[in-house]
Amino acid sequence: MKISEILKTGPSFSFEFFPPRDEKMEAVLAQTLRELEVLEPSYVSVTYGAGGTTRERTHDLVVGIDRDTTMTAMAHLTCAAHTRAELAAIVERYRDAGIENILALGGDPPKDLDLPKGELEYAVELVHLIREVGDFSIGVAAHPEPHPRSPSRESDRRHTAEKLAAADFAITQFFFDAEHYFDLVESLRAAGVDKPVIAGIMPATSISSIKRMSEMQGSEFPQWLSDKLHAVGDDPAAVRAVGIEEATTLCAALLEGGAPGLHFYTLNRSTATREIYANLGLSGAT
Ligand SMILES: Cc1cc2nc3c(=O)[nH]c(=O)nc-3n(C[C@H](O)[C@H](O)[C@H](O)COP(=O)(O)OP(=O)(O)OC[C@H]3O[C@@H](n4cnc5c(N)ncnc54)[C@H](O)[C@@H]3O)c2cc1C
């Protein structure tokens, strides 16, 4: 089913996975998929290693989930380091396998691989390429705290509005203060773009990893959250509990403020997502 159709039926709840690197991680993901399938997510998505590092594994996982589970799967695809012909071939293969949803991204290829630049500069060009290949529902990334490479907030908001106008929906980078999300949505609306903007959720369940990921993505790790987590910093279970509680509060505020969906960055584990689901009183939660 197309995600653009799913989004018409009310707030969506979706989960993101990455292709496992080895057999042990494959088993972990298989267990996670079983545990999260019962929550009946609106759809799930699978990341793509920029530059094509997970090309086959992303394809196989997306097609496998779509075929073997009750869940609708969306493929991430990044333009970095690819030629137009390579991207078209990847999209054609999804089309022929019956996949209807693609998240079109720029991508940040690992610097140490020294990959070629690629023929497409920006994600919006990939949106147009995908439209040429087939009848897909196409999502794009949006950055509530502007993208780190942007010269200014205004510039990033403008390019995001242009990109979303060409796509069907956006999913945001994670953030911890709801006001960043609402500011993004307001500027898109002011630019005349009213497509759904789904909020990306990353529960802060470990101080070191959330600090590292925030730095990488250009998301602020706010002082108030850092203070709350550090107050119980020598007890990992308590840190986790605070992270889940704060993520639940954020989700509730976003839904209350009209967010059309929540997208959970699961890191291939199910527990945090299940706990937040249960806290929010969502169906299927244990
Ligand atoms: C929900 C989500 C999922 C993601 N999944 C993956 C994944 O699977 N694999 C992966 O490698 N990465 C993934 N990323 C990360 C993403 O690839 C990076 O954030 C990347 O640096 C930017 O991607 P983008 O699609 O926003 O790029 P773009 O839209 O191309 O934007 C990149 C920069 O260029 C600017 N820009 C855009 N258009 C123009 C223009 N026409 N002229 C001038 N400047 C412009 C933007 O303002 C921004 O600063 C994901 C991010 C999100 C939010």
The ligand as an SDF file (V2000), in Angstrom:
LIG
                    3D

 53 58  0  0  0  0  0  0  0  0999 V2000
   14.2030   10.2520    8.0070 C   0  0  0  0  0  0  0  0  0  0  0  0
   15.6540   10.2170    7.5570 C   0  0  0  0  0  0  0  0  0  0  0  0
   16.1620    9.0540    7.0190 C   0  0  0  0  0  0  0  0  0  0  0  0
   17.4930    8.9900    6.5810 C   0  0  0  0  0  0  0  0  0  0  0  0
   17.9640    7.8330    6.0460 N   0  0  0  0  0  0  0  0  0  0  0  0
   19.2190    7.7640    5.5740 C   0  0  0  0  0  0  0  0  0  0  0  0
   19.7100    6.5810    4.9390 C   0  0  0  0  0  0  0  0  0  0  0  0
   19.0020    5.5880    4.8300 O   0  0  0  0  0  0  0  0  0  0  0  0
   20.9800    6.5790    4.4770 N   0  0  0  0  0  0  0  0  0  0  0  0
   21.7960    7.6730    4.5880 C   0  0  0  0  0  0  0  0  0  0  0  0
   22.9350    7.6150    4.1300 O   0  0  0  0  0  0  0  0  0  0  0  0
   21.3630    8.8250    5.1630 N   0  0  0  0  0  0  0  0  0  0  0  0
   20.0960    8.8940    5.6520 C   0  0  0  0  0  0  0  0  0  0  0  0
   19.6430   10.0650    6.2280 N   0  0  0  0  0  0  0  0  0  0  0  0
   20.5700   11.2030    6.3830 C   0  0  0  0  0  0  0  0  0  0  0  0
   20.6380   12.1020    5.1360 C   0  0  0  0  0  0  0  0  0  0  0  0
   21.1280   11.3910    4.0260 O   0  0  0  0  0  0  0  0  0  0  0  0
   21.5740   13.2590    5.4660 C   0  0  0  0  0  0  0  0  0  0  0  0
   20.9790   14.0950    6.4440 O   0  0  0  0  0  0  0  0  0  0  0  0
   22.0510   14.0630    4.2820 C   0  0  0  0  0  0  0  0  0  0  0  0
   23.1680   14.8680    4.6790 O   0  0  0  0  0  0  0  0  0  0  0  0
   21.0240   15.0340    3.7400 C   0  0  0  0  0  0  0  0  0  0  0  0
   20.0310   14.3740    3.1350 O   0  0  0  0  0  0  0  0  0  0  0  0
   18.7840   15.1600    2.4860 P   0  0  0  0  0  0  0  0  0  0  0  0
   17.9670   14.1110    1.8460 O   0  0  0  0  0  0  0  0  0  0  0  0
   18.1440   16.0740    3.4450 O   0  0  0  0  0  0  0  0  0  0  0  0
   19.5790   15.9890    1.3470 O   0  0  0  0  0  0  0  0  0  0  0  0
   19.2140   17.2320    0.4430 P   0  0  0  0  0  0  0  0  0  0  0  0
   17.7640   17.4810    0.3750 O   0  0  0  0  0  0  0  0  0  0  0  0
   19.9410   17.0260   -0.8240 O   0  0  0  0  0  0  0  0  0  0  0  0
   19.8690   18.4350    1.2620 O   0  0  0  0  0  0  0  0  0  0  0  0
   21.2540   18.4570    1.5930 C   0  0  0  0  0  0  0  0  0  0  0  0
   21.6960   19.8950    1.8000 C   0  0  0  0  0  0  0  0  0  0  0  0
   21.6040   20.5900    0.5610 O   0  0  0  0  0  0  0  0  0  0  0  0
   20.7410   21.7250    0.6650 C   0  0  0  0  0  0  0  0  0  0  0  0
   19.9680   21.7840   -0.5870 N   0  0  0  0  0  0  0  0  0  0  0  0
   18.9330   20.9880   -0.9580 C   0  0  0  0  0  0  0  0  0  0  0  0
   18.5120   21.3370   -2.1930 N   0  0  0  0  0  0  0  0  0  0  0  0
   19.2940   22.3580   -2.5980 C   0  0  0  0  0  0  0  0  0  0  0  0
   19.3710   23.1410   -3.8000 C   0  0  0  0  0  0  0  0  0  0  0  0
   18.5060   22.9190   -4.8030 N   0  0  0  0  0  0  0  0  0  0  0  0
   20.3290   24.1240   -3.8880 N   0  0  0  0  0  0  0  0  0  0  0  0
   21.1920   24.3240   -2.8510 C   0  0  0  0  0  0  0  0  0  0  0  0
   21.1660   23.6220   -1.7040 N   0  0  0  0  0  0  0  0  0  0  0  0
   20.2380   22.6480   -1.5710 C   0  0  0  0  0  0  0  0  0  0  0  0
   19.8740   21.4530    1.8640 C   0  0  0  0  0  0  0  0  0  0  0  0
   19.4080   22.6660    2.4440 O   0  0  0  0  0  0  0  0  0  0  0  0
   20.8330   20.7020    2.7730 C   0  0  0  0  0  0  0  0  0  0  0  0
   21.6800   21.5800    3.4340 O   0  0  0  0  0  0  0  0  0  0  0  0
   18.3210   10.1500    6.6890 C   0  0  0  0  0  0  0  0  0  0  0  0
   17.7990   11.3240    7.2560 C   0  0  0  0  0  0  0  0  0  0  0  0
   16.4830   11.3680    7.6720 C   0  0  0  0  0  0  0  0  0  0  0  0
   15.9500   12.6490    8.2660 C   0  0  0  0  0  0  0  0  0  0  0  0
  1  2  1  0
  2  3  1  0
  2 52  2  0
  3  4  2  0
  4  5  1  0
  4 50  1  0
  5  6  2  0
  6  7  1  0
  6 13  1  0
  7  8  2  0
  7  9  1  0
  9 10  1  0
 10 11  2  0
 10 12  1  0
 12 13  2  0
 13 14  1  0
 14 15  1  0
 14 50  1  0
 15 16  1  0
 16 17  1  0
 16 18  1  0
 18 19  1  0
 18 20  1  0
 20 21  1  0
 20 22  1  0
 22 23  1  0
 23 24  1  0
 24 25  2  0
 24 26  1  0
 24 27  1  0
 27 28  1  0
 28 29  2  0
 28 30  1  0
 28 31  1  0
 31 32  1  0
 32 33  1  0
 33 34  1  0
 33 48  1  0
 34 35  1  0
 35 36  1  0
 35 46  1  0
 36 37  1  0
 36 45  1  0
 37 38  2  0
 38 39  1  0
 39 40  1  0
 39 45  2  0
 40 41  1  0
 40 42  2  0
 42 43  1  0
 43 44  2  0
 44 45  1  0
 46 47  1  0
 46 48  1  0
 48 49  1  0
 50 51  2  0
 51 52  1  0
 52 53  1  0
M  END
$$$$
